Amino acid sequence: MYDSEGVEYLDMYGGHAVISVGHAHPTYVQAISAQVAKLGFYSNSVISRLQENFAGRLGKVCGYDDYSLFLINSGAEANENALKLASFHNGKKKVLSFKKSFHGRTSAAVKVTDIPNYISPVNEGLEVFFAELNDIETVSKELATGAYSSVIIEGIQGVGGIILPDDQFLRELRALCTENSVVLILDEIQSGYGRSGKFFAHQYADVKADIITVAKGIANGFPMAGVLISPTFKAVYGQLGTTFGGNHLACAAATAVLDIFEQENLVENARRVGEFLMKELAQFSQIKEIRGRGLMIGLEFGEPVKEIRTKLLFEQKVFTGVAGANIIRLLPPLSLTLDEAKAFIQRLKAVLH
């Protein structure tokens, strides 16, 4: 990235994990340019081959090729529709979410987000219980009441501080949801789309969700999101709908992203470069704890990181993110090279020593 004066910056944040294939990738630019020269948008009342092609390819690459795909415009919108669909499916209302979770700022999504200051009076109607992440005993007791429509959980908590659900916890959660006829929603908006080193972070636990929500890296910055829906759900005409979702430009952008993923093996690159970064970062005594998978990494310090991030940005020309006061969040493009990762380590070392 370059500023208005031509100064180069190393992007270790990817615009909140949105930039998956890098900035201004020629394949991506060409795909959007070519599509807008043909047709930028038309109504979803007309069948779009671009949608059909993208849905088929996404299903195969992500391991959910028998699921339906509903396309919309943002992560919050994806979670809204997931929660709504789960309630339609089993006729229940209550939702179980987790402490430190973040699922969006819109009506239902904000109510299942564990940030009370974001919730206005008009959002207070949905009944939600927040369990501690990885507390399977509490979850078991709650679901056994029979009141729950769905459980919503992030593949890796992002805003909460790059906190991972234990693999065994996810396996037991999957079993409990099945046993109690509760819909399991995996919010992979930040942790999905290859960022963890697998297509979805929950795939490390070898479980399948009933509904998966995706956004962020799906179209490398073009507004797009999706809901992957199990074949056990009955499609009802008019139950879900969208004006802009899955439009021609969005599908062109998202298809180009999948092309680049395949051509440059970016999911494997995220795993390999992420492992390198975490190994190198472990050498810094100032870092209290390192958490994450792939290129979704949290660096927790024993003190606020504002000064460190300021020096990284203005002295070392590195973009980073934050979670709370003490955690630096790294969410670089999945195309980050080993050389770029080494450059980041050297620049961080210059700030910390």
C-alpha positions as CSV (number, residue, x, y, z in Angstrom):
1,M,0.0,0.0,0.0
2,Y,1.1,3.6,-0.7
3,D,0.0,6.9,0.7
4,S,-0.6,10.1,-1.3
5,E,3.1,10.9,-1.2
6,G,4.2,7.5,-2.5
7,V,5.4,6.1,0.9
8,E,5.1,2.3,1.0
9,Y,3.3,0.5,3.9
10,L,3.2,-3.1,4.9
11,D,-0.4,-4.2,5.4
12,M,-0.7,-6.6,8.3
13,Y,-4.4,-5.9,8.9
14,G,-6.1,-6.4,5.5
15,G,-8.8,-3.8,6.3
16,H,-10.3,-6.0,9.1
17,A,-9.5,-9.3,7.3
18,V,-11.3,-8.2,4.1
19,I,-8.3,-8.2,1.7
20,S,-7.8,-11.8,1.0
21,V,-5.8,-11.8,-2.3
22,G,-3.9,-8.6,-2.0
23,H,-4.5,-5.0,-3.2
24,A,-5.2,-4.4,-6.9
25,H,-4.5,-8.0,-7.9
26,P,-4.5,-7.9,-11.8
27,T,-6.8,-10.9,-12.0
28,Y,-9.3,-9.3,-9.6
29,V,-9.1,-5.9,-11.3
30,Q,-9.6,-7.4,-14.8
31,A,-12.6,-9.5,-13.7
32,I,-14.5,-6.6,-12.2
33,S,-13.6,-4.3,-15.1
34,A,-14.7,-6.8,-17.7
35,Q,-18.0,-7.5,-15.9
36,V,-19.0,-3.8,-15.4
37,A,-18.3,-3.3,-19.1
38,K,-21.0,-5.9,-19.9
39,L,-23.6,-5.7,-17.1
40,G,-23.1,-4.3,-13.6
41,F,-26.4,-5.2,-12.0
42,Y,-29.8,-6.7,-12.7
43,S,-32.6,-8.0,-10.5
44,N,-32.5,-11.4,-8.8
45,S,-35.8,-12.1,-10.5
46,V,-33.7,-13.2,-13.4
47,I,-31.5,-16.2,-13.2
48,S,-27.8,-15.3,-13.0
49,R,-25.3,-17.8,-14.4
50,L,-22.6,-15.9,-12.5
51,Q,-24.4,-16.8,-9.3
52,E,-24.8,-20.4,-10.2
53,N,-21.1,-20.8,-11.2
54,F,-19.9,-19.1,-8.1
55,A,-22.1,-21.1,-5.8
56,G,-21.0,-24.4,-7.4
57,R,-17.3,-23.5,-7.1
58,L,-17.6,-22.2,-3.5
59,G,-19.4,-25.4,-2.4
60,K,-16.7,-27.6,-3.8
61,V,-13.7,-25.6,-2.5
62,C,-15.1,-25.1,1.1
63,G,-16.3,-28.7,1.6
64,Y,-20.0,-27.9,1.7
65,D,-21.0,-28.8,-1.9
66,D,-24.5,-30.1,-0.9
67,Y,-25.4,-26.9,0.9
68,S,-27.5,-24.0,-0.6
69,L,-26.0,-20.6,-0.8
70,F,-27.9,-17.3,-0.1
71,L,-25.9,-14.2,-1.2
72,I,-26.2,-10.8,0.5
73,N,-24.0,-7.8,1.1
74,S,-22.4,-7.8,4.6
75,G,-21.5,-10.1,7.5
76,A,-24.2,-8.6,9.8
77,E,-26.8,-9.3,7.2
78,A,-25.5,-12.9,6.8
79,N,-26.0,-13.4,10.6
80,E,-29.4,-11.8,10.6
81,N,-30.6,-14.2,8.0
82,A,-28.9,-17.2,9.7
83,L,-30.7,-16.5,13.0
84,K,-34.0,-15.9,11.2
85,L,-33.7,-19.1,9.1
86,A,-32.9,-21.1,12.2
87,S,-36.0,-19.8,14.0
88,F,-38.2,-20.5,10.9
89,H,-36.7,-24.1,10.8
90,N,-37.6,-25.1,14.4
91,G,-40.1,-22.5,15.5
92,K,-38.1,-21.5,18.6
93,K,-36.9,-18.1,19.7
94,K,-34.0,-18.2,22.2
95,V,-30.3,-18.0,21.0
96,L,-27.2,-19.2,22.8
97,S,-24.1,-17.1,22.1
98,F,-20.8,-16.7,23.8
99,K,-19.0,-14.1,26.0
100,K,-16.7,-11.8,24.1
101,S,-18.5,-12.6,20.8
102,F,-19.0,-10.2,18.0
103,H,-21.6,-10.9,15.2
104,G,-22.5,-7.5,13.9
105,R,-24.3,-4.3,14.8
106,T,-27.8,-4.8,13.2
107,S,-31.0,-5.9,15.0
108,A,-30.6,-9.6,15.9
109,A,-26.8,-9.7,15.2
110,V,-26.1,-7.0,17.8
111,K,-28.2,-8.8,20.4
112,V,-26.1,-11.9,20.1
113,T,-23.0,-9.7,20.3
114,D,-21.5,-9.5,23.8
115,I,-21.1,-5.7,23.8
116,P,-24.0,-4.2,25.7
117,N,-23.2,-0.6,24.7
118,Y,-24.1,-1.5,21.1
119,I,-27.6,-2.6,21.9
120,S,-30.4,0.1,21.7
121,P,-33.9,-0.3,23.2
122,V,-35.3,-1.4,19.9
123,N,-32.8,-4.3,19.8
124,E,-33.7,-5.8,23.2
125,G,-36.5,-8.2,22.2
126,L,-34.5,-11.2,21.3
127,E,-33.8,-13.5,24.2
128,V,-30.1,-14.5,24.3
129,F,-27.9,-16.4,26.8
130,F,-24.2,-15.8,26.8
131,A,-22.1,-18.8,27.9
132,E,-18.3,-18.8,28.6
133,L,-16.5,-20.1,25.5
134,N,-15.4,-23.7,26.0
135,D,-17.8,-24.2,28.9
136,I,-19.6,-27.3,27.6
137,E,-21.4,-28.1,30.9
138,T,-23.2,-24.8,31.0
139,V,-24.1,-25.1,27.3
140,S,-25.4,-28.7,27.9
141,K,-27.7,-27.5,30.7
142,E,-29.0,-24.6,28.7
143,L,-29.8,-26.6,25.5
144,A,-31.5,-29.3,27.5
145,T,-34.2,-26.9,28.4
146,G,-35.6,-27.2,24.9
147,A,-36.0,-23.4,24.5
148,Y,-33.2,-22.7,22.0
149,S,-33.6,-22.1,18.3
150,S,-29.8,-21.8,17.6
151,V,-26.3,-21.6,18.9
152,I,-24.1,-19.0,17.1
153,I,-20.3,-19.2,17.5
154,E,-17.3,-17.7,15.8
155,G,-14.8,-20.1,14.2
156,I,-12.2,-17.9,16.1
157,Q,-13.3,-14.9,18.1
158,G,-11.9,-11.8,16.4
159,V,-13.0,-8.6,18.1
160,G,-12.9,-10.6,21.4
161,G,-9.2,-11.0,21.1
162,I,-8.4,-13.9,18.8
163,I,-9.8,-16.5,21.1
164,L,-10.1,-20.1,19.8
165,P,-12.8,-22.5,20.8
166,D,-11.2,-25.8,21.7
167,D,-11.6,-28.5,19.0
168,Q,-13.1,-30.9,21.5
169,F,-15.6,-28.3,22.6
170,L,-16.8,-27.8,19.1
171,R,-17.2,-31.5,18.6
172,E,-19.2,-31.8,21.8
173,L,-21.2,-28.6,20.9
174,R,-22.1,-30.2,17.5
175,A,-23.3,-33.3,19.3
176,L,-25.4,-31.3,21.8
177,C,-27.1,-29.3,19.0
178,T,-28.0,-32.4,17.1
179,E,-29.3,-34.1,20.3
180,N,-31.5,-31.1,21.2
181,S,-32.6,-30.2,17.7
182,V,-30.8,-26.8,17.9
183,V,-29.4,-25.2,14.8
184,L,-25.6,-24.7,14.9
185,I,-24.5,-21.5,13.2
186,L,-20.8,-21.0,12.6
187,D,-19.9,-17.4,12.1
188,E,-16.8,-17.6,9.8
189,I,-17.1,-14.0,8.7
190,Q,-13.6,-13.1,10.0
191,S,-12.0,-16.5,10.6
192,G,-13.2,-18.2,7.4
193,Y,-12.3,-18.0,3.7
194,G,-8.8,-19.6,4.2
195,R,-7.6,-17.2,6.9
196,S,-7.0,-19.9,9.5
197,G,-5.1,-22.2,7.1
198,K,-8.2,-24.2,6.4
199,F,-11.1,-22.9,4.4
200,F,-13.1,-22.6,7.6
201,A,-11.6,-22.5,11.1
202,H,-14.2,-25.0,12.5
203,Q,-12.8,-27.6,10.1
204,Y,-9.9,-28.1,12.4
205,A,-12.4,-29.8,14.7
206,D,-13.7,-31.9,11.9
207,V,-17.3,-30.8,12.4
208,K,-20.1,-29.6,10.1
209,A,-22.3,-26.7,10.9
210,D,-26.0,-26.4,9.9
211,I,-25.5,-22.9,8.7
212,I,-22.2,-21.1,8.0
213,T,-22.0,-17.3,7.5
214,V,-19.2,-15.8,5.3
215,A,-18.2,-12.3,4.3
216,K,-14.9,-10.3,4.7
217,G,-12.5,-12.0,2.3
218,I,-15.2,-13.4,0.0
219,A,-14.8,-10.7,-2.6
220,N,-11.6,-8.9,-1.5
221,G,-13.3,-5.6,-0.6
222,F,-16.4,-5.7,-2.9
223,P,-19.4,-5.7,-0.6
224,M,-20.6,-9.3,-0.4
225,A,-21.6,-12.0,2.0
226,G,-23.1,-15.4,2.0
227,V,-25.1,-17.9,4.1
228,L,-24.4,-21.6,3.5
229,I,-27.5,-23.6,4.4
230,S,-27.8,-27.3,5.1
231,P,-30.0,-29.4,2.8
232,T,-32.1,-30.3,5.9
233,F,-33.6,-26.8,5.6
234,K,-36.7,-26.5,3.5
235,A,-36.6,-23.7,1.0
236,V,-39.7,-21.5,1.2
237,Y,-40.4,-18.9,-1.5
238,G,-40.0,-15.4,-0.3
239,Q,-38.7,-16.3,3.2
240,L,-35.3,-14.9,2.3
241,G,-34.7,-12.1,-0.2
242,T,-32.3,-9.4,-1.4
243,T,-32.0,-6.6,-3.9
244,F,-28.2,-6.2,-4.3
245,G,-27.0,-9.6,-2.9
246,G,-25.1,-11.7,-5.4
247,N,-25.2,-9.0,-8.1
248,H,-23.1,-9.4,-11.2
249,L,-20.1,-7.4,-10.0
250,A,-20.1,-9.1,-6.7
251,C,-20.1,-12.5,-8.3
252,A,-17.3,-11.5,-10.7
253,A,-15.2,-10.3,-7.8
254,A,-15.8,-13.4,-5.7
255,T,-15.1,-15.7,-8.6
256,A,-11.9,-14.0,-9.3
257,V,-10.9,-14.5,-5.6
258,L,-11.5,-18.2,-5.9
259,D,-9.4,-18.2,-9.1
260,I,-6.5,-16.6,-7.3
261,F,-6.9,-18.9,-4.3
262,E,-6.5,-21.8,-6.6
263,Q,-3.7,-20.4,-8.8
264,E,-1.6,-19.2,-5.8
265,N,-2.6,-21.8,-3.2
266,L,-3.5,-19.1,-0.7
267,V,-5.1,-21.3,1.9
268,E,-1.9,-23.3,2.3
269,N,0.1,-20.1,2.1
270,A,-1.9,-18.7,5.1
271,R,-1.1,-21.8,7.1
272,R,2.6,-21.9,6.2
273,V,3.3,-18.2,6.7
274,G,1.1,-18.0,9.8
275,E,3.1,-20.9,11.4
276,F,6.3,-19.0,10.6
277,L,5.0,-15.8,12.1
278,M,3.8,-17.4,15.3
279,K,7.2,-19.2,15.7
280,E,9.1,-16.0,15.2
281,L,6.8,-14.0,17.5
282,A,7.3,-16.4,20.3
283,Q,10.9,-15.1,20.6
284,F,9.6,-11.7,21.9
285,S,9.6,-11.6,25.7
286,Q,7.4,-8.6,25.7
287,I,4.5,-10.6,24.2
288,K,2.5,-12.2,27.0
289,E,0.6,-14.7,24.8
290,I,0.2,-15.5,21.1
291,R,-3.1,-16.9,19.9
292,G,-4.5,-17.8,16.5
293,R,-4.3,-20.0,13.4
294,G,-3.0,-19.2,10.0
295,L,-3.0,-15.5,9.3
296,M,-5.4,-14.7,12.1
297,I,-3.1,-13.9,15.0
298,G,-3.5,-12.1,18.3
299,L,-0.5,-10.7,20.3
300,E,-1.4,-10.0,23.9
301,F,0.9,-7.7,25.8
302,G,1.0,-7.0,29.5
303,E,0.2,-3.3,28.9
304,P,-1.8,-1.2,26.4
305,V,-0.5,-1.5,22.8
306,K,-1.4,2.0,21.6
307,E,2.2,3.3,21.6
308,I,3.5,0.1,19.9
309,R,0.9,0.4,17.1
310,T,1.6,4.1,16.7
311,K,5.3,3.5,16.3
312,L,4.7,0.6,13.9
313,L,2.5,2.8,11.7
314,F,4.4,6.1,11.7
315,E,8.0,4.9,12.2
316,Q,7.9,1.5,10.6
317,K,5.1,2.0,8.1
318,V,3.1,-1.1,9.2
319,F,-0.7,-1.3,9.5
320,T,-2.0,-3.5,12.4
321,G,-5.3,-4.0,14.2
322,V,-6.3,-4.0,17.8
323,A,-8.7,-6.0,20.1
324,G,-9.3,-4.3,23.4
325,A,-6.4,-2.3,24.9
326,N,-3.6,-4.9,25.1
327,I,-4.0,-7.0,22.0
328,I,-2.5,-6.4,18.5
329,R,-4.6,-8.2,15.8
330,L,-2.8,-9.4,12.7
331,L,-5.1,-10.1,9.7
332,P,-2.9,-9.6,6.6
333,P,-3.8,-10.6,3.1
334,L,-3.5,-14.3,2.6
335,S,-1.0,-13.6,-0.1
336,L,1.5,-12.4,2.5
337,T,4.9,-13.8,1.5
338,L,7.6,-15.2,3.8
339,D,9.8,-12.2,3.0
340,E,7.1,-9.8,3.9
341,A,6.5,-11.7,7.2
342,K,10.2,-11.5,7.9
343,A,10.1,-7.8,7.2
344,F,7.3,-7.4,9.8
345,I,9.3,-9.3,12.4
346,Q,12.2,-6.9,11.9
347,R,10.1,-3.8,12.1
348,L,8.4,-5.1,15.3
349,K,11.8,-5.8,16.7
350,A,12.9,-2.3,16.0
351,V,9.9,-1.0,17.9
352,L,10.2,-3.3,20.9
353,H,14.0,-3.1,21.4
